[in-house]
Amino acid sequence: MADLPPRVDIHEEGPREGFQIEPGPIPTADKIALIEALAETGLRHIQVASFVNTRLVPGWADAEAVVGGFKPREGVHYSALWFNENGMSRALAFRDRLTMTGSISLAASNAFSIKNLNRGHAENLDAMRRQTAVHLKAGIPVTRVGVMAAFGCNYQGDITPAQVVQTVADGMAVAAEHGCTITDVSLADTMGWATPIRIERGIAAVRERWPDVRIGLHLHDTRGLAVANAHAGLKLGVSKFDTTVGGLGGCPFAGQKGAAGNICTEELVLLCEEMGIATGVDLDALIEVGRMAERIVGHVLPSELIHAGSLDAFRRKAA
């Protein structure tokens, strides 16, 4: 077992992931307000928009207006998501306010790759080769391999650690072809198949092959195990997590009605604080932003913490 990390790096994806799955349009001004409120909580990484096909993801038809409209806070890194050259070109127009980094994005499930990207694994590898070359030509570093459906898939079933290792290896090979050094590998539980033992086995397999690469987790709470899975990752020394405030979001291509979003940011922060791991986040302020997100979407969000309040709030009352 690795030592607990002294600090975790939280990548807030609530604005991007959350608003892509809401059935009704979210006003641009509300998206901007949420981004600016999140930046006031101590979070240092916020993913603010998706530059994707607006026919498939209409919730981000206003990506340019959102990215151009919020007021950046000093010390906060803002990022966006794209899957092809067109999306990257749209994001490049905002290079002055976005942190631009490239990723080799693959899926351990060929079936999910087809559903999510409209291309199988082999075809996606070719796409990643082209995209990596385009990124480098634009001066965007490529330092990360991301593996979607790393713990299981609604379309393909169980995913083994060996399949994950092979997927990472394929991504590493693409990076090597272009002279890129991969420093980070992200394992995504895209459809909520992860359990603590699956987390342990997956991380162990990747770490055995690439001991010097930093492993991050992107955990969905589809079956209520995201916090348990985060705890398993923390005990293995994982120090980088993708989260969404209030539990916003979900994958629109998961093949599951009402698919849950990522682990709630405030619940991960509480877990870390109670384990003595620093986050740099004001939890009570973050809870208020979670309540704000709930008002914006107009329905109850999954987070228990935005309804119950922090432990420290009750400690202060007891004192």
MIDRENFI-573708 format. One record per residue: x, y, z of N, C-alpha, C in turn; residue in one letter. Coordinates in steps of 0.2 Angstrom, whole numbers, plus 5000, padded with zeros to 4 digits. Layout:
XYZXYZXYZA...
// end
This chain:
500449945000500050005000500450065000M500350114996500750174995500550225001A500950275003500750325008500250365005D499850395010499250445008499650505005L499350535000499650594997499550645002P500050695002499950755007499450805004P499350804998498850844995498550814989R497950834987497650814981497550864976V497550854969497450904964496750884961D496350934962495650924960495450954954I495250924949495050954942494250954942H494051014943493251024943493051024936E492550974935492250974928491550984928E491251014934490551024934490251064928G490551124927490251164921490251124915P490751094913490851054907490350994906R490550954911490150884911489450894913E489250944918488650944920488150974915G488351024912487851054907487751024901F488150974899488050934893487550884893Q487250864899486750814899486150844901I486050904904485450934906484950934900E484350914901483850904895483650974892P483651024897483451094894484051134894G483951194890484551234889484651274896P485351274897485551314903485751384901I485451444903485651504901486451514901P486751544896487451564896487651594903T487251644905487451684911487551644917A487051594917487151544923487751504923D487951484917488551444916489151484919K489151544916489751594918489751604926I489151614929489051634936489351574940A489251514938489451454941490251444941L490451454935491251454934491551504939I491351564939491651614943491551604950E490951574952490851554959491351504961A491451454957491951394958492651424959L492851474955493551494956493651534963A493051554966493151584973493251534978E493151474977493251424983493851394984T494351414980495051384981495251334976G494751314972494851264966495351294962L495851254959496351284955496351254947R495851214946495751184939495051174938H494751214933494051214931494051194924I493651144922493551134915492851164913Q492851214909492351264908491851254902V492051214897491651204891491851144887A491451124883491551074878491551104871S492051094867492051114860491951054856F491251034856491050974852490550984848V490350934844489750934839489150954843N488851014841488351044844487651004843T487650964837487050924836487050874841R487650844842487650784847487550804854L487850864856487850894863487650964862V486950974862486751044861486851084867P486951054873487051094879487651134879G488151124874488751164873488751204866W488151224864488151264858488351334859A488451354866488651414867489351414870D489751364868490451364871490851424871A490851454865491251514863490951574868E490351584869490051634873490251624880A490251564883490451554890491151564891V491551534886492351544888492551614887V492251644882492351724881492051764886G491551734890491151784895491351784902G491751734904491851734912492451774913F492551794919493151834921493651794925K494151774921494651734924494951754931P495051714936495351724942496151704942R496551754944497251734944497451674948E497851634946498051574949497551514948G497051524944496551464942496751444935V496751384934496851354927496151334924H496051364918495351344915495551304909Y495151254908495251214902494551194899S494651164893494051144889494151074886A493651044883493650984880493550984873L493950944869493850934862494050874860W493750844854493950774852494250774845F494250834841494450834835494750904833N495050904827495450964825494951024825E494351014823493851074823493751104830N493651054835493551074841494151114844G494751084842495351114845495451184842M495251194835495351264832494851314836S494251284838493851334841494151354848R494451304851494751314858495351364857A495751354852496351394851496151474851L495551494849495351564849495351594856A495351544861495351574868496051554871F496551544868497151524871497451574876R497151634876497451684881497051674888D496551634888496251614894496151544896R496351504891496251424893496951394893L497051354898497651314898497551254893T498051254888497951214882498451154883M498151094884498551034884498250984880T498650934877498350884873498350814877G497850774875497850704878497650654872S497950594873497850544869497250504872I496650514870496050484873495850424870S495850364873495650304871495150274875L494850214873494350184877494550104878A494550084884494750014885494149964882A493549994880493049954877492949984870S493049934865492949954858492249974857N491749944860491049954859490850024862A491150044867491050114870491450164865F491950154863492350194858491850214852S491550164849491050174844490450214846I490250204852489650244854489850314856K490350324859490550384861490950434856N491350394851491750434847491550414839L491050374838490950344832491450314828N491950284832492550254829492750204833R492950144831493250084835493950104837G494250054841494850064844495450084839H495450034834496050044829495950114825A495350124823495150194820495350254824E495150244831495350294835496050304836N496450254836497150264837497450304831L497150294825497350334819497150404820D496550414823496350484824496850514829A497050474835497450504840498150524837M498350484832499050494829498950564825R498450574821498350634818498250694823R497850684828497750734833498350754836Q498750704838499350724842499850764837T499850754831500250794826500050864826A499350864825499050934825499150974831V499150944837499250974843499951004844H500450964842501150984842501251034837L500951034831501051084827500851154829K500251154833499951214836500351234843A500851194845501251214851500851194857G500451144856500051114862500451054865I500651044871501050984873500550934874P500750874873500350814874500750764879V500450764885500750734891500350684894T499750674892499250624895498950574891R498850514894498450464891497850454895V497250464892496650454895496350384893G496050344898495750284896495050284899V494550284894493850284896493650214897M493050204901492850134902493350084905A493750114909494350074912494150024917A493550024919493349974924492749934922F492449944916491849904914491449954909G491049914906490649954900489949924900C489449964899488749944898488649904892N489149914887489049884880489449824879Y490049824883490449764882490549724888Q490349744894490449704900491049724904G491349674908491949684912492549704908D492949744910493549764907494149744912I494649704910495149674914495749724915T496149724920496749764920497149754914P497249694912497649684906497349724900A496749724899496449764894496649844895Q496649864901496749934902497549944901V497949904903498649904902498849904894V498449864890498549864883498349934880Q497749964883497550024880498050074882T498350084888498850134889499450124885V499650054884500250044880500150074873A499550064870499350094863499450164863D499150194869499250274869499950294870G500350254874501050264874501450264868M501250214864501550204857501450264853A500850284853500650344849501150404851V501150414858501550464860502350464858A502550404858503250384857503350404849A502950384845502950404838503050474837E502850514841502850594840503350624845H503750584849504250614853503950644859G503350624861503050654867503150614873C503250644879503350614885502750614889T502450554891501850554895501950554902I501650604906501850604913501150584917T500650584914499950564917499550514913D499250474917498750424914498150434919V497550444915496950454918496550394917S496250354922495850304922495150324923L494650314919493950344919493450284920A493150294926492550244927491950274924D491950274917491450314913490750294914T490650234916489950204917489750174923M490250184928490050174935490150094937G490650064934490749994935491249984940W491650034942492150024947491950004954A492349964957492249944964492949954967T493049964974493749974977494249914974P494049854974494449804972494649814965I494249834960494349844953494849904953R494749954957495250014957495949994959I495949954964496649924967496949884961E496649844958496949804953497149844947R496649884945496849924939497449974940G497450004946498050054947498650004948I498649954951499249914952499549884945A499049864941499349844934499649904930A499349964930499650014927500350034930V500350044937500850064940501450014939R501349954939501849904938502249914932E501849924926502149934920502450004919R502150054922502450124921502450154928W502950134932502950164939503050234940P503350274935503450344936502950384934D502350354931501850394928501350414934V501050474934500550494939499950464936R499550434941498850404939498350454942I497850464938497250504940496650464939G496150484943495450444943494950494941L494550464936493950504934493350454936H492950464942492550424945491850444944L491350404941490650414941490350384947H489750414949489450384955488850344953D488850314948488250284945487950234950T488350194954488050144959488250164966R488450224967488550254974489150234977G489650214973490350194975490850234974L490750294972491250344970491750364976A491450374981491850394987492250334990V491950274990492350214992492850204987A492750214980493250204975493850264976N493650324978494150374979494550354985A494250334990494650314996495150254994H494950204990495450154988495950184984A495850234980496350264976496850304981G496550344986496950384990497450344994L497150284996497650235000498150214996K498150214989498650194985499050254982L498950314985499350364984499150404978G498550394975498250434970498150504972V498350554968498350624971497950674966S497650644961497350684955496650654954K496150694955495450674954495050724949F494650694945494150734942493450734946D493150794947492550794951492050844948T491450834950490950884948490550914954T490550974955490151004960489450984961V489250964966488550934967488350874964G488850844960488750784957488450794950G488550854947488250874941488450824936L488050814930488350784924488150704924G488550674919488450604917488650604910G488750544908488950534901488350524897C488250564891487650554887487650494883P488250464882488350404878488450344882F488250344889488350284893487850224892A487250244888486750194887486350184893G486350224898485950214904485550284906Q484950274906484550334908484750364915K484750434915484950464921485650444924G486150434919486850414921487050464926A487350444931487650484937488250524934A488350584937488950624936489550594940G490050634940490750614943490550614951N491050594954491150604962491050674963I490550694968490450764970491050794973C491250854970491850884973491850894980T491250914983491250934990491350864994E491150814992491150744995491950724995E492250734990492950714990493350764994L493150824994493550874999493450855006V492850835008492650815015493050745016L493050705012493450635013494150655014L494450695010495150715011495350745017C494950795019495050835025495050785031E494550745031494450695037495050645037E495450635031495950595031496650635032M496550695033497150735034497550755028G497150755022497450765015497250835013I497750885012497550955010497250955003A496751005002496451014996496451084994T496551134998496651204997495951234996G495351194997494751214995494351235002V493951295001493551315007492851265006D492751215010492251175009491551205010L491451245015490851275016490651325010D491151355007491051395001490851354995A491151294995491051254989490351224990L490151204996489451184997488951234995I489051294996488551344994488551354986E489151334983489151334975488751274973V488751224977488351164975487651174975G487451214980486751234981486551284975R487051324973486851364967486751324961M487251274960487151234954486451194954A486251174960485551144960485051194958E485051254960484551304958484551314951R485251314948485251334941484951274937I485051214938484751154934484051144936V483851164942483151164944482851094946G483351054948483150984951483650964956H483450914960483950894966484550864963V485150884965485750854963485950794968L486350754966486550694970486850704976P487250754977487650774983487250774989S487450724994487150735001487450785005E488050805003488350855007488050925006L487850945000487551014999486851015003I486550955005485950955009486050955016H486650915018486750905025487250955028A487650985024488151035027488750995029G489351035030489951005032489950985039S490450945041490550925048490850985052L491251025049491551085052490951135054D490451135050489951185052489551165058A489551095059489151075065489651075071F490351065070490851065075490851135078R490751185073490751255076490151265080R489551245078488951245082489051215089K489351155089489351115095489851155100A490351185097490851225101490551285105A
// end
